Amino acid sequence: MKDKRPVNLDISSIHLPLAAYTSITHRISGVIVFVGVAILLWLFDMSLSSEEGFSQVQALATSPLVKFIIWGILSALAYHMVAGIKHLLMDFGIGESKEAGPRGAKITIAISLLLIIALGVWIW
């Protein structure tokens, strides 16, 4: 049997809905959180090892690069939590309709942006 469906090999021409992009970003943020937890645990371990280790972590924490990395990890965590709550609500049947998908994605992005900005203000 011959398949007469069109084959689109140009990935740049595929347009996904906003809900798909938030879902993909949710997965990416999960990977960032997974790696970030290892970094934060390493810093925590170093700070508890001795007074000298605590001083080293304090000195590291004043570096703009380290602040940016910590902000990135916490931002990924914030987005991941908000998107996770959205998925939990969908598991209960809230926001599963076709119209609710883009609305839920916009709400997820808006709440996440507010949290990310608040985290940036808190860290700097």
C-alpha atoms as one frame of an Amber mdcrd trajectory, in Angstrom:
protein
   0.000   0.000   0.000   1.414   3.375  -1.001   1.393   6.133   1.547   0.342
   9.411  -0.095   0.667  11.582   2.965   2.926  14.619   2.550   6.326  14.425
   4.190   7.617  17.638   5.734  11.342  17.412   6.395  11.852  21.141   6.999
  11.617  21.380  10.781  11.814  25.195  10.731   8.429  25.355   8.985   6.607
  23.409  11.713   4.618  25.714  13.988   3.720  24.285  17.366   1.043  25.751
  19.646   2.085  27.710  22.729   1.084  24.830  25.009   3.597  22.599  23.207
   6.392  25.088  23.795   5.543  25.335  27.499   5.519  21.538  27.721   8.929
  21.292  26.045  10.265  24.023  28.323   8.890  22.114  31.316  11.002  19.106
  30.334  14.096  21.259  29.775  13.618  22.956  33.142  13.435  19.517  34.755
  16.864  18.651  33.363  18.246  21.999  34.563  16.805  21.403  38.035  18.292
  17.889  38.104  21.782  19.205  37.306  21.281  22.290  39.464  20.441  20.272
  42.556  23.855  18.612  42.277  25.530  22.027  42.165  23.514  23.328  45.111
  24.193  20.188  47.141  27.917  20.538  46.427  27.833  24.151  47.663  25.807
  23.115  50.701  28.237  20.294  51.502  31.197  22.631  51.162  29.565  25.209
  53.432  28.971  22.595  56.151  32.394  20.971  55.927  34.261  23.613  57.935
  34.482  27.316  58.693  36.905  27.684  55.807  34.457  25.940  53.461  31.670
  28.238  54.624  33.886  31.261  53.940  34.656  29.916  50.458  30.961  29.520
  49.686  30.309  33.045  50.971  33.065  34.378  48.713  31.686  32.413  45.770
  28.184  33.687  46.423  29.275  37.281  45.861  30.491  36.516  42.335  28.110
  37.745  39.602  28.633  34.516  37.641  27.673  32.326  40.614  24.672  34.571
  41.329  23.599  34.168  37.714  23.971  30.376  37.890  21.980  30.200  41.123
  19.338  32.489  39.630  19.143  30.224  36.581  18.713  27.115  38.713  16.053
  28.746  40.890  14.308  30.141  37.805  14.167  26.675  36.276  12.807  25.341
  39.565  10.131  28.060  39.693   9.029  27.413  36.110   9.084  23.656  36.651
   6.898  23.983  39.749   4.354  26.265  38.053   4.137  24.035  34.978   3.909
  20.986  37.250   0.974  22.515  39.116  -0.695  23.174  35.753  -0.204  19.515
  34.828  -1.618  18.420  38.198  -4.700  20.563  37.591  -5.066  18.941  34.173
  -4.896  15.526  35.862  -7.976  16.577  37.855  -9.749  17.545  34.610  -9.251
  21.302  34.930  -8.080  23.051  31.774  -8.152  20.111  29.383 -10.211  21.702
  26.630  -8.781  23.000  23.388  -9.511  26.590  24.419  -7.959  26.138  27.860
  -4.590  24.967  26.477  -3.328  28.348  25.250  -4.868  30.111  28.256  -3.128
  27.745  30.675   0.166  28.194  28.815  -0.131  31.995  29.042  -0.942  31.815
  32.749   2.019  29.475  33.307   4.369  31.871  31.526   3.001  34.934  33.335
   3.260  33.436  36.835   6.704  32.030  36.049   7.965  35.399  34.809   6.746
  37.085  37.991   8.509  34.485  40.131  11.706  34.676  38.053  11.806  38.465
  38.364  11.179  38.204  42.114  14.011  35.678  42.415  16.330  38.005  40.503
  15.499  40.879  42.828  16.022  38.624  45.861  19.405  37.318  44.671  20.789
  40.669  43.554
